[in-house]
Amino acid sequence: MSIKSNRVKNGYSLLDDSERKEVLDFILDFEKSNTEKRKSLTESLKNIYLGPTSKDICPCCGKS
């Protein structure tokens, strides 16, 4: 398994039930989307996920 896959699995395992449902809904929407919509979904994630913004450790990848 790749490092990226392991990060996703780790992050997913830390979610509660409602958060896991939200992620699964996103994955299903992403998988059935065309290339243009996938670009849009990916860009929106890049805009909201900035990683740790303080001295905190990222819960997904462990980086500070």
ROGUZA-100414 format. One line per 5 residues: number of its first residue (from 1); their letters; for each residue x negated, y, z of N, C-alpha, C. Coordinates in Angstrom, 2 decimals. Last residue first. Layout:
% ROGUZA-100414
NUM = A = X,Y,Z,X,Y,Z,X,Y,Z ~ ... $
END
This chain:
% ROGUZA-100414
64 = SKGCC = -3.94,18.27,11.36,-3.66,19.52,12.10,-4.07,20.71,11.26 ~ -2.34,15.22,10.38,-3.34,16.28,10.19,-2.95,17.52,11.00 ~ -0.43,13.27,10.44,-1.36,13.34,11.56,-2.41,14.42,11.44 ~ 1.61,13.01,8.64,0.28,12.59,8.21,-0.76,12.64,9.32 ~ 4.00,13.57,10.13,3.97,12.62,9.02,2.57,12.10,8.71 $
59 = PCIDK = 3.61,15.48,12.08,4.10,14.17,12.48,4.05,13.12,11.37 ~ 0.76,17.48,12.29,1.84,17.07,11.41,2.31,15.68,11.81 ~ 0.09,19.16,15.30,-0.28,18.07,14.41,0.95,17.66,13.59 ~ -0.31,22.71,15.76,0.38,21.45,15.96,-0.11,20.41,14.95 ~ -1.21,25.21,15.38,-2.22,24.22,15.76,-1.59,22.86,16.04 $
54 = STPGL = 0.92,25.91,12.63,0.22,26.35,13.82,-0.85,25.31,14.14 ~ 2.16,24.77,10.57,1.90,26.20,10.44,1.24,26.76,11.68 ~ 1.92,21.75,8.78,1.83,22.42,10.07,1.45,23.90,9.90 ~ 3.77,22.06,5.68,2.87,21.37,6.59,2.82,22.13,7.91 ~ 5.70,23.20,4.20,4.41,23.87,4.18,3.38,23.14,5.03 $
49 = YINKL = 8.44,22.69,2.51,7.49,21.93,3.29,6.11,22.54,3.16 ~ 9.89,24.39,0.84,10.29,24.31,2.25,9.30,23.53,3.10 ~ 8.68,24.25,-1.66,8.94,25.56,-1.07,9.32,25.49,0.40 ~ 8.64,21.56,-2.22,7.36,22.25,-2.06,7.56,23.60,-1.37 ~ 11.38,21.11,-2.56,10.68,20.51,-1.42,9.35,21.22,-1.17 $
44 = SETLS = 11.84,22.47,-4.92,12.52,22.93,-3.71,11.87,22.34,-2.47 ~ 10.28,20.94,-6.68,9.90,22.33,-6.40,10.57,22.83,-5.13 ~ 11.78,18.57,-6.70,10.40,18.56,-6.22,9.95,19.97,-5.85 ~ 14.17,19.43,-7.88,14.17,18.85,-6.54,12.79,18.89,-5.92 ~ 13.19,20.27,-10.39,13.87,21.21,-9.50,13.87,20.70,-8.06 $
39 = KRKET = 12.25,17.87,-11.42,11.34,19.00,-11.24,11.92,19.99,-10.24 ~ 14.64,16.46,-11.56,13.59,15.99,-10.65,12.59,17.10,-10.38 ~ 15.93,17.87,-13.58,16.48,17.94,-12.21,15.44,17.47,-11.20 ~ 14.27,17.12,-15.72,14.42,18.53,-15.36,14.94,18.68,-13.93 ~ 14.56,14.31,-15.87,13.26,14.91,-15.58,13.39,16.35,-15.11 $
34 = NSKEF = 17.64,13.33,-14.20,16.77,13.46,-15.36,15.50,14.22,-14.96 ~ 18.41,11.15,-11.39,18.30,12.44,-12.07,17.42,12.37,-13.30 ~ 18.37,8.92,-9.87,19.34,8.93,-10.97,19.29,10.23,-11.78 ~ 16.39,9.50,-7.99,16.21,8.38,-8.90,17.18,8.39,-10.08 ~ 17.53,11.66,-6.53,16.30,11.83,-7.29,16.15,10.75,-8.35 $
29 = DLIFD = 19.70,10.40,-5.27,19.93,11.51,-6.20,18.72,11.71,-7.10 ~ 18.27,8.56,-3.69,19.23,8.08,-4.68,19.52,9.15,-5.72 ~ 16.78,10.35,-2.09,16.10,9.39,-2.96,17.05,8.89,-4.05 ~ 18.83,11.73,-0.71,17.92,12.45,-1.59,17.26,11.49,-2.58 ~ 19.92,9.60,0.75,20.76,10.32,-0.22,19.90,11.09,-1.22 $
24 = LVEKR = 17.72,9.00,2.36,18.20,8.02,1.39,19.08,8.66,0.33 ~ 17.61,11.36,3.90,16.48,10.99,3.03,16.94,10.00,1.96 ~ 20.06,11.21,5.25,19.77,12.37,4.41,18.64,12.05,3.43 ~ 19.67,8.85,6.70,20.72,8.90,5.68,20.47,10.06,4.72 ~ 17.64,9.68,8.41,17.36,8.62,7.43,18.41,8.62,6.34 $
19 = ESDDL = 19.08,11.54,9.93,17.97,12.00,9.09,17.61,10.95,8.03 ~ 20.85,9.87,11.25,21.39,10.88,10.33,20.29,11.41,9.41 ~ 19.04,8.21,12.79,19.97,7.65,11.79,20.45,8.69,10.78 ~ 15.80,9.84,12.98,16.99,9.23,13.57,17.94,8.81,12.44 ~ 12.41,9.00,11.96,13.68,9.71,11.81,14.80,9.03,12.59 $
14 = LSYGN = 10.15,7.48,11.95,10.32,8.39,13.08,11.65,9.14,13.05 ~ 10.12,6.15,9.56,10.36,5.36,10.77,10.59,6.23,12.00 ~ 9.40,8.19,7.81,10.76,7.64,7.76,11.09,6.89,9.06 ~ 6.67,8.49,8.44,7.61,9.58,8.66,9.05,9.09,8.71 ~ 5.76,5.93,7.62,5.59,6.38,8.99,6.58,7.49,9.31 $
9 = KVRNS = 6.39,5.97,4.88,6.99,4.95,5.76,6.88,5.36,7.22 ~ 4.77,8.12,4.07,6.22,8.20,3.91,6.91,7.20,4.85 ~ 2.24,7.08,4.63,2.68,8.32,5.27,4.20,8.45,5.22 ~ 2.20,4.87,2.92,2.15,4.66,4.37,2.59,5.90,5.13 ~ 2.16,6.16,0.46,3.29,5.30,0.83,3.34,5.08,2.33 $
4 = KISM = -0.35,7.43,0.62,0.88,8.23,0.50,2.10,7.42,0.91 ~ -2.06,5.23,0.67,-2.01,6.13,1.84,-0.73,6.96,1.80 ~ -0.49,2.25,-0.70,-1.29,3.47,-0.77,-1.14,4.31,0.50 ~ -0.86,-1.18,0.00,0.00,0.00,0.00,-0.89,1.23,0.00 $
END
